[in-house]
Amino acid sequence: MTHPALSYRPQFDDRDACLNRFLGVRADTLRLIGGLSAEDMQIQTMPDVSPAKWHLAHVTWFFETFLAKPYLKGYSEFDPGFNYLYNSYYEQVGQQWPRAKRGLLSRPSTDTIMAYRAHVERAISELIQTAPDTAWTRIAPLIELGQQHERQHQELLLTDIKHVLSQAPEPYAPFETRLAEAPEAPAAANYIEIEGGLVEIGASHADFIFDNELPRHKRWQEDFEIAARPVSNAEFCEFVESGGYEDARLWLSDGWEWKQLNNIQHPLYWRHDDGMWKEYTLHGMSIFQPGFPVCHVSAYEAAAFAEWKGERLPTETELEMLARRYPAEGVLLGDDNRYHPGSLTGAGEAEAVFGGVWEWSSSAYEPYPGYHPPDGAVGEYNGKFMSGQQVLRGGSCATERNHIRATYRNFFPAESRWQFSGIRLAKRTRPASSLRSA
């Protein structure tokens, strides 16, 4: 079937612009690793984290596999073994090196991977400039898909290297810029009333979208109230210090088991030293900033906090309706050279709808009615993960500005928290239970 994400659009006619976009994306990736050593880029701290050098190679493998090899006449493959090492999960392409063992490979070296990137960049640049018009209508959408794929891995590269560097007693800061100080705490969270009814969600526009955003469809939505801003560090700290992590009544059963098994006591990068809270950021260890959004929490922690507040997590439909109505922006990748969510104001209107932190929804990641993945290997992208995952919406400080939109569906297992994931609350539509906090 023809898929909108892989269909030809008029903006592809300008090949010089296409080349500039391609080279720009590739250069942005290299800027993100500018403060890293080869040793930094080798480590894998858990199965969900990939070494930085693996990200550099995998996104290059994508361009080589789906574009250079099938479409560039006379292309010389850099190393046939890379098809095994850097294929992530594309079963139709071939076998893959085990994900959990990516950090065990000291070779190929980082220098070799950089040579691989340069080799494939030259090939794709030549392809953009020389491909016959008869093939260009197939090639151009794949180049766009490859660029969007690399944008995703830029975000993963940042979150993965943060996890790697955080393991040290004195974690290294790969970015020299300092965080701006936030107010002691944002103003009280206001709630926005949004009228429901028979609404449409999902994508329908002609710009780039991923297959899981389709098709646009109707859903019944009751009227609802949703917080104007994400939950702050100050609010979540109150939950921590009041014993929220020790009250089993607040937690989903799976969440309580996960918390107990892993001795979870606070968000991922918080530390309690000398009687005060600190937080590790990509700018280094920071004094606790009450006015920043809480981030690096799991869906289990988000749901427990909502229960403690006597509220709930919004559905993904509600989060999309908010994003369509209030396209306010938070901090996105590279804004003012910050790689951490910005301060909250609580000014009244919706804030940080796009950027800052990804926001957990209460919705399971599942196909929309009528969904069908694209044909071929590139269709092994989103649909195969529609089980055991939770939807997040909104984007984060590690998401590139041109990569995010109201219909974007991110997804991770409920226990995941190494991403910049946070919380936005919605009002309950029924009387609060006896568990509501004072």
N, C-alpha and C positions, 0 to 999 in steps of 0.2 A: 504494500500500500504506500501511497505518497504521504510523507510525514512533514508537517509544517516546519519542524526544526531542520529538516534536510531538503527543503524546497528552495528553488532559485528565486531570488528577489532582485529588484532593479539596482539596489545599491552595490551589488556585486559587479556591475558593469565597469566600474572604475577600478582597474587592476592596480594602479599606483596606490590608491587609497587602501586597497586590500593588502598590498605588500607592507605598507606603513603600519597598518593595524597588526599584522602578523609579527613584524619585527619589534613593535612596541610591546606586545605581550611578552615576547621572549626576553626583552631587555628588563622588563619589570620583574620577572622571576629572578634574574641575576642580581638585581638591586637588593632583593630581600635576603640574599645570602652573603652580602658584602661584609658583614661583621663576623662571619663564621669561619672556623678553620676546617681543614679536611677531617680532623678528629671529631669535631662537633657533628659533621655531616655523616659520620659512620654509624652512630649509636642508635639502637632501637631499644626503648625502655619497656615496651609492652606490645602485644600483638597488634593493637589498634594503631600504634605509632609506626610510621615508616621512616627510615633514615632519610635525611634531606637529599643525599645524593641519589637515592632510589627515585624520589619525586622528579629530580632533574632528568633522570634517564627515562622514566616511564612516560612523561608527557612527550618526550622526543620520540620514543617508540611508537606512540599513537600516530604522530605525523608520518613517520617512516612506513608503518604498517598499512595505514588506510589511504595514504596519498602518494608518497614517493615510490614505493615498490609497484603499485598497480598502474600508476599514471605517468611517471616520468621515464621516458624512453632512455635506456642505457644506464639507469641508476645502478650504482654499485653499493650493495648492502654493506654497512659498516662492520658488523660482526653477526653472523647467523645465530650465535649463541644468545644474543640479547633478546631474541624472540621468546626464549624460555625464562630468562632472568627478569624481564621487565614487562611482561604481559601480566596484568593484574588479575582479571577474572574472565577474560573472553575465551570461553570454551571452544567456540567455533574457529578460533585462530590457532589454538594449540595448548599444550600443557603449560603450567606456571610453576615457578619456584615458590615454595610455601611462604605464605605471607608472614607467619610468625618467625621465620628464619632470615628475613631480609637483612637484619643487622649482623649476621654471621659472615657476610661476604666482604672481606677486605679488598678483594679484587672483583671486578675492574676498579681501578683507582679513581679518585675524583678527577684527576687530570684526564684520564681516558674518557670519562663521562662528559667532561667539558669538550673534548675533541669530537665526541659523538654528537653533541648538541650542535656544534659548528658545522659538522658534515651535513647533518639533516637540514639545518637552516639554509645552507647554500642550495640544497636540492629543492626545498619548497619555494625558495625565492625564485629559482629558475623556472619551476613549474608554474608559478603565478604569472610570470612574464611571457612564457612560451607556449602554454597549453593551447591547443586549437579550440576555437569557439564551440565546436561540436561536443567537446568533452568538458568545457568550462562550466556548463550548467550542472554537471555532476560534481565537479571538483570544488567549486566555490562554497557550496553549503558544507562540505566536509572540512574545509579550512576553517570556516566559522565555528563548527562544532569542536574542532581541535583547539581553537583559541579559548572557547568557553570552558572546555575541559581543563586547559592549563590554568585558567582563572580559579577553578575549583581547587586545583592542587596548590596554587599559591596560598590559599587559605589554610589548607591542610598542612603545608610546609611550616607555616607560622605556628599553628597550634601544636604540631608535632615537635618542633624544635623547642618550643616553650616547655613542653613536658620533659624533654631530654635535659635541658639546661637547669631545670628546677631541682634536679636530684642532688646537686652539690650543696655542701653546707653553706657556702656563700655563692648563690647562683649568679652566673654571668649574665650581663645585659647586652644583647647583640645590637641594640639601638641606643645611640648616645644621647638622644633628646630626652628631656625630663618630662614627667607628667605634670600637667597643670593641676594646681590644688583646687579641690572641690569645696563647696560650702559644707559646714558641719553636718547638715542634713538638708535634703530638699523639703519644700513645703509639703503639707499633708496631701496625699494622693487624692485627686478629684476623680470622679467617675463620669463617663460620657454615656449618655443614653442614645442608643441606636435602634431605629425602628426595623422590625423584621418583616416577615411576609414571605412570598414566593420569590426567592432571590436566585441570581445566577452567579456561580463561581467557576474558576478555571479560566484558561487562556482562550482568546479568540483572535488576537491581533496578529499582524504580519511580521512583527519583529521576532528575534530569536527567542525560542522557548524550548524547554526540555519536554520529552514525551509525557512525563508524569503530570504535567500541568494540563493535559487534555483528557477528554474534551470538555468544553464549557457546558455546564449542565445546571439544571434547576434543583434547588433544595428549599424545603420549608424551614424558616428560621423564626423563632419567637423573638419578640423584643428583648433587648438585653442591655446591661450596663457593663462597661469595661473600663479599667483603670486608664487614666490619661498618660501614665508613665510606667516604666518598669519598676520593680521592687528595688529598693536601695540597699547598699551595704548596711546602713544603720538599722533598717527594719529587719533585715535578716540576722544581724548580730543580736538583736533582741530575742529572736527565735532561738538562736544558739544558746544564749546565756540564761534563758528561762527554762532550759531543759528540753527543748523540742526534739533533740536527737535521742532522748532517753524515754520518750513517751510513745509506747507502741501503739496507742490508740490513734495516733495521728497518721500512721504509716500504712500504705498498702502492704499486704502480706509479703509479696516478693521484695518490696523495698526494705521492709524490716529485716528480712533474711539477708539481703545484700549488705545493709548497713552493719549488721552484727558480724557477718563473716569477714568484712573488710575493715572493721573498726572505724567507720566513718563518723567524724565528730564535727565537721565544719566543711565549708567549700574547699575545693581542691588546693588552691594556692595560698590559703590563709595559714599564718603561723602565729602562735601565741608565745611571745618571748618577753621576759622581764615584766610580766603583768600587763602587756599591751598587745593588741593585734597588729600584724603586719601582713602584707600581701605581695607575693612575687609577681612582677609584671615583666614584659619584654624590655622595659626600661630599667630593670633592676628591682631589688627589694624596696618596697614603698611603705611609708607610714600609712596606716589604715585611713582610707578616705571614705567617711560615712556617706557623702553625697554622690558617690559613684554607684552605678547599677551593680547589684550582686551578679557575679558571673562564675562560670565553671561549677555549676550545680547540675545534678542529674534530674531527670523527670521525677524520680522518687522523692528527692529533696524538695522539688518544686511543689509536688502534690501534698507533701506533709506540711509545708509552710502554708499553702492555701487552706488546708484543713484547720490549722492552728489559728488562722485569721478569720475562720468562719466564711471563707469565700471559696472559689473554685478556679481551676485553670480554664481558659477559654478554649473553644473548639477551633479547628483551623478555619472553618467558615467564618466565625466571628472575627478572627484575626485578619482574614482577607478583606472582610467588609470594613474593618477599621483602616486598613492600609489603603483601600480605594477612596475612602472618605477623607482621610487625613494623611496625605503623603508627606508628612513631616520627616525630617532627616536627622539621624544621629551621626555618630562618628563612623566613617567607613574607611576602608584601607588607604593608608597614606595621608589622610586628612591632617594637615599641620604636623606631619611626621609623628603622629601618635599611633600606637599599636595597643591601645587599651580603651575601653568605653569611656565616654566623656561624662561630665557632671550632669546631674538632673536638676531641673529648676522647680518642677511642680507648678508651672505657671498657669495651668488650667486647660489649655489646648493639648491635644495629643502630642507627645514628643518621643523621639527615638523610635518611631515606627519602623524606619529603615536604618539599620546600623546600631552600633552600641553592642547589644547582645542578641543572639538568636533567642526567640521566646518559645518555650515549650507549650504545646497545645495538649489538650486531653484526647486528641484524635489519633487513632491508630493509622499507620501508613498503609493505605490500601488503594487499589485502582479506582479511578472515577468510573461511573457507569459508561460503558461503551469503549473503555480504554483498550488500545491494542498497541504493543511496541512496534517500532520500525522493523522491517525485514532485515535479515543479514546480521553480521557480527556486531555492527554498531547498535543494534537493538538490544544487546546485552548490557544495558546501561542502568536503567532504573527499575523496570518491571520485576526483575529477578529478586529484588530486595523487599518486595511487598509482603513481608511476614515478620512479626516480632520487632517492629520498629515503631517509633513515635514521631509524629510530625512536629517540626519547628518552623517558625515563620519569622520574617523580618530582616535577616542579615545581621552582620556583626562588624566590629571594628577591623576584622580581618577579611571582610568581603569587599571586593572591588566595586566601585560606584556603578559602573556600566554593566555589572553582572546581576544586579538585583532588581526585582519587580514585585508587584503585589501578589502575583500568582505563584511565585517561586516556592517550591515545597522541599525543604531540607528534611532529613530523617536520620535518626540514630536510635540504637537500643536505649531503653529507659535508664540503664545504669551509666550511660556515657556522660562524662563531664569534663573531658579535656578540651572540648570545644568552648568557644565563648558563648555559653548558653545561660540564659537567665529566665526571669519570670515576669509576666504581666497577669494580673488577677482580673477575674470577672465576678460580678455579684451573683450570689445564689438567687434562684427564683422561688425558693421554698424557705420556710422558717429555719433559722440556724439551729444546729444540733446542740446538745449539752456540752459538746467539746469546744465550743467557741471560746476563744480567749477573752479574758477580762479587758 
